[in-house]
Amino acid sequence: MPFKRKGSPFYQYDLQIGGVRYRGSCGTEDYEEAKAVEAQIRMDVKSGQVNTDRFTLGQAFGTYQHDVISGKSSERTHLSQARAVIGILGSDTPIDKITQADIVQLVTSSRRRVTPATINRWLEHLKRAIEHMGATHAAALPKIDWKRLKQKEPKERIRELSFDEQGRLFHHLREDLHPMAWFALMTGARRETVCTLRWNDIHFDRNRMHLPVKMDKTLIFPMNQEIRELLTNMPRANTPGTRGYVFTYLGTDGSRYPINPTGGYIWVQWRKALSDAEIEDFRFHDLRHTFATRLLRQTGNLKQVSRLLGHESIETTMRYAHVLETDLEDTMNSFSAASPTVSPTLSNNVLKFKD
């Protein structure tokens, strides 16, 4: 009968037929559907119709989830991405039959609903799931030009939260959401990182945190006293299945629940707080920009800021260089080569030139 492995949302099958073992993912979270998938596999094997190098898209995502993503803090996000792709391409589609045109259709049908960055993350997840089946299960793979499919992402604008806006935001933001907003301001962590962070990523004994970042990578982040006090005084989730999450919200039943990074009721509350605080053109991601600009303004060290943001290249961090340029202007406006206290001008006759 179908079964679930710890940490995997999908049912698995493990069959022994004619001395040969067949195992893999049913590609579904529904038990009845999983039983139907297992029964079909059993029939196909007995009739000689099974082809062990061909897998469906649902099986590819399920297997990748089990082999690679299971137990990671980003698991919920990857599951959401898999559902989005399957909703368009279909769970039963053989992966070797997926064409370039199919992926183009996925992209074009999604543009009105999600950003180019989100589409690129979907494509990356799809590519990894398919290639994983080829590498580990010798699956027949489609010929897809992934580079041509990548969407051009608009240049990210820098929006910094002023301290006056910050005060208004926390005044109007519901109190149980304060910790996640403070954490983003203190660390520059992305929305997905904040929502998927677990207590086993926090190491109080070493004053370190392992923050999940893009592409299943981990950023080792130092924990200062301010961050430590925030985390130490936070309430813990007390409902089954949610105790591991650091940032949660308070439900109407008095229990705490994890925050969905991709949308939902909590983000409606976030936007309402911004509206009530009369803060315009501001997103949760701008808390990351605020952290970066404030830190760069205080330290002047672009390389250190780059490392704390988890950027692979310092060129990515250069978008914040305007902070340094502004500081340089302020420095030059207060600088005088003629006197430590007087700034020379043509009118004050401090500098005199001879022919």
Salt bridges, closest charged atoms under 4 A:
ASP14 OD2 - ARG21 NH2 2.54
GLU29 OE2 - ARG83 NH2 2.48
GLU32 OE1 - LYS35 NZ 3.42
ASP67 OD1 - HIS66 ND1 2.78
ASP67 OD2 - HIS132 NE2 2.82
ASP67 OD2 - HIS137 NE2 3.90
ASP96 OD2 - ARG54 NE 3.27
GLU124 OE2 - ARG128 NE 2.92
GLU131 OE2 - LYS127 NZ 3.27
GLU156 OE2 - HIS285 NE2 2.85
GLU156 OE2 - HIS289 NE2 3.43
GLU156 OE1 - ARG319 NH1 2.28
GLU160 OE2 - ARG297 NH1 3.04
ASP164 OD2 - ARG168 NH1 2.41
GLU165 OE2 - ARG159 NH2 2.98
ASP176 OD2 - ARG174 NH2 2.75
ASP216 OD1 - HIS78 NE2 2.81
ASP216 OD2 - ARG128 NH1 3.44
ASP276 OD2 - LYS272 NZ 2.81
ASP281 OD1 - ARG157 NH2 3.10
ASP286 OD1 - ARG157 NH1 2.60
ASP286 OD1 - ARG283 NH2 3.52
ASP286 OD1 - HIS289 NE2 3.90
GLU312 OE2 - LYS217 NZ 2.43
